[in-house]
């Protein structure tokens, strides 16, 4: 099989997704161990925020991303 070279920017994006995945797994594991309302809320809010970061904010193809697009939906000039 031929290995495809990945740019540094794409590799950083993939590492960020891995970090958020590990974060969600850890907080949901803690929620399983300590069953009370506080850990449930923390796990729920943490999971929602991680999904927002992956799907909306860090996604260069999403026009709602404030990281890549302005409030009008036009690409930011860097």
C-alpha positions in Angstrom: 0.0 0.0 0.0 1.1 3.5 -0.8 1.3 5.9 2.1 -0.4 9.3 1.5 1.5 12.3 2.8 -0.5 14.5 5.1 0.2 18.2 5.5 1.2 19.6 8.9 -2.1 21.5 9.2 -4.1 18.4 8.5 -2.0 16.4 11.0 -2.6 19.1 13.7 -6.4 18.9 13.0 -6.3 15.1 13.4 -4.4 15.4 16.6 -7.0 17.9 17.9 -9.8 15.5 17.1 -7.9 12.7 18.9 -7.5 15.0 21.9 -11.2 15.9 22.0 -12.1 12.2 21.6 -9.9 11.2 24.6 -11.4 14.1 26.6 -15.0 12.9 25.9 -14.1 9.3 26.8 -12.4 10.3 30.1 -15.3 12.5 31.3 -17.9 9.9 30.3 -15.9 7.2 32.1 -15.8 9.4 35.2 -19.5 9.9 34.9 -20.0 6.1 34.9 -17.9 5.7 38.0 -19.3 8.6 40.0 -23.0 8.7 39.4 -24.3 12.0 40.7 -25.9 15.0 39.0 -22.7 17.1 38.9 -20.7 14.5 36.9 -23.7 14.0 34.6 -23.9 17.7 33.9 -20.1 18.0 33.4 -20.1 15.0 31.0 -23.0 16.3 29.0 -21.6 19.8 28.7 -18.1 18.5 27.9 -19.4 16.2 25.2 -21.5 18.9 23.6 -18.6 21.4 23.6 -16.2 18.8 22.1 -18.7 18.0 19.3 -19.1 21.8 18.7 -15.3 22.2 18.4 -14.9 19.3 16.0 -18.0 19.8 13.8 -18.4 23.6 13.7 -15.4 25.5 15.0 -12.4 23.5 13.8 -14.0 22.4 10.5 -12.6 24.4 7.5 -15.6 23.4 5.3 -18.3 24.7 7.7 -19.4 28.3 7.0 -20.4 28.7 10.7 -16.8 28.3 11.7 -15.6 31.5 13.3 -12.0 30.2 12.9 -12.2 30.2 9.1 -15.1 32.4 8.1 -16.4 35.9 9.2 -19.9 36.6 10.4 -21.1 37.0 6.8 -19.9 33.5 5.8 -17.0 34.8 3.8 -13.5 33.3 4.2 -11.1 35.1 6.5 -8.0 36.5 4.9 -4.9 35.5 6.8 
